[in-house]
Amino acid sequence: MWLRIIFLLFLASAPQACARKDPAVESLIGSEPQRLSFGAPPQVLHSFVEKMKLCWFTGPNPALAGYRYETGERYEGEEGVSGEGYQNVKIFGAGMDDVPAFEVQFHKYNDNTLIVTRNYSLPSGVLAKVKRDIQLWALASQDCMS
């Protein structure tokens, strides 16, 4: 009987010991939930920025009126970058030149892109809209009305 119990415990724990941890995902600990988008990071970033400009910064009621954005790239070996580098979009509030209010990171994940968000200071109402839009856009939706 004890032999059976030990054998069953061994079988239950064996797959966990063999599971490979992906370094791309491991480096994102502490971020908000990630979303997978199909396509390479430069392609996904370009599509994202086009939707972002249209949906968040223009129109009659832009969600991020008064904010500005910058695109950039973080390289492997830079301070605070573990694993491979990544491309990003940082959103800054009025008068916040050095500290972003929100960041979207685009990490290479196999042949696709892992989209990671980090909120630093966006208000909850704006944050909810931004996150809904990002979830829709990760699925290749063109919709601005989330």
N, C-alpha and C positions, 0 to 999 in steps of 0.2 A: 504494500500500500504506500509506504513512504517513498519507495523507488518511483512509483507512478507519479506522485505529487512532485517530486524533484524533477522528473523528466518533463512533466507538463510546464513547470515553471521555466525550465531551460528552453523549451520550445517557444514559450510566450515571449521571452526576452531576447531570443536569437535575432529576429528581424531588426530590432532596435539597435543592436550592436553593429549590424551590418549596414545600417542606413548611412548613406553618404551625405554629409552636410555641404551644401553648395556655398562656396565662398562669396558669391555675388549676393546671396540672401543673408548670410551671416554678417556681412559688413553693414547691414541696414538695421541692426538692432537699435531700438529706441525711436525709430521713425513711426509715423502713422501707417495705417494699413496700405499695402502695396496693391497695384493693379497691373495686370499684364496686358500689353498692347502689342499687336502684331506688326512687325516691321523693325528695321534697325533704328537705333536711337536718333540719328540725324533726321531720318524721314519722319519719325513720330514727333520729334521736337518741332520741325517745320510746320507740320499739320496742326499741332497744338498751339503754336504761336499765332497762326492765322486765325484759328477759332477764338483764341483769347482776345486778340485785337478787335475782332468783330463783336464778340459777345460781352466782354467785360469793360472795354475802354471806349466804345463808340455807341451811337444810338441815342434815343431819347432819355433813357434811364440806365446808364452804364453802371454795372454792379461795383466797379472799382473806380468811380469818378474821384479824381484827386490823387489817385495812386499812380505810380509809374513802374515800369518793369525793365529788367536787364536780363539778357541771355549771356551765358558764359560756360566755361568748362573748368572742371577741377581735375587735376592730373594726379596720377599715381605718385605717391611719395610726398605730396603736399601735406601740410599740417591739417589734421582732421580727416584725411582721406585714407581709408583702409581699402585694400583690394584695388581693383582697376579704377581708373578715373571715370568721370561721368559728366554729361552736359546738364545744365540746369537753367531754370528761369526763376529769378528772384523778384518779388513784388515789394515795393517800398511805399510807405505812406508819406504824406506831405511832411516835409521837414525831417524825414528819417533817411539821411544820406548814407549812413554806414550800416544800419541795422535793418535787415529785411523784416517785413511783416509776415511774409509767407514765402515758401520755396517749393518748387516742383523739380524733382531730380529724375533724370532719364538714364537708367542703368542698362547696360547690355546684359541680356539673359538669353543664352543660346543664340538663336537667330532673331530674337524678339527684344522687346523693351519692357523693363520693369519700371513703372512710374511710382515714385515715392513722394509723398507730401510731408511738409513740416510746417506747422502753424506756429508762428512766434507771437503775433499780436493782432491778427484779424478779428474783428468783432464777430460774435457767434452767428448773427443773421447773415452777414456776408460770407462767413466761412461755410455755412450750410449750402448756400448757392454754389460757391466755388467748388466744393467737394462733389456736389451732385453733377455739375458740369464735367468735371474731370472723370467721374465714373462713366458718364455717357460717352465722352470723347474717347476714352480708352477702348470702347467697343466700336469705334469708327462712326459714331453718330455725328451728324452735322448740326444737331439741334442746339439752339441757344436758349430755349424756353424750358428750363428744368424746374 
